[in-house]
């Protein structure tokens, strides 16, 4: 049996990635003692590696495809094909940001104020390019972790990853610039995409992963509505949501079905009932394929 060699990110993205694969229809089992997850898809051969290393291993053909952040693709300079963007992170569905931060008490207000000073980061290559672009001569040193606590004590500034900015603020830092916005990318080896079977497998996985993300926070709503109340009910539904309407057999009622954001449901249930809708059913969605 042919196998697609797939790299999944170990670390902060791991749990969110396994959950996404589950919603997409791939059951992935991860053991704390193994770097080789199991899968209910016999055509997949999976290995866990750090996101920072993923692009290079995909480029070099150790993996046919993998998932990693756009930031680590830029940092590594690896030549890979981006199959699709998957907008999720370890704790939500917003992009992550690499930002330049200094202590709140610091007089440093911009990158140019850091000339001749020291900056710590895990994203060394991208940070050096950023300062070179701004024509600022700084010493960029690699940080092995706990980067935010070093600002103002061990270094003058840090370039660190944030989703909300909460951790930086909690550690007494302020953001003075943004270097990079990053989302997760599904990437592939160029040679793998020249293989018809691998290309079709990768494209199928891409479609399923994107459809699972599209269904996040979205639900279906079914109800029965009197024919004379259809227009009123449709005005209650969120704008741009076009329902499917079908006439019930031998009845003056219709069945109405619509897909909408879950957060909108609680706002419209009472008005729908008041307008005559009955038998309202809300159901979850695993995938939305466009």
Secondary structure by P-SEA (a helix, b strand, c coil): ccccbbbbbcccaaaaaaaaaaaacbbbbbbcccccccccccccbbbbbcccaaaaaaaacccccbbbbaaaaaaacccccccccccccccccbbbbbccccccccccccccccccccccccccaaaaaaaaaaccbbbbbbbcccccccccccccccccccccaaaaaaaccccccccbbbbbbbcccccccccaaaaaaaaaaaaaaaaaaaacccccccccccccaaaaaaaaccccbbbbbbbcccccbbbbbbccccccccccaaaaaaaccccccccccccccc
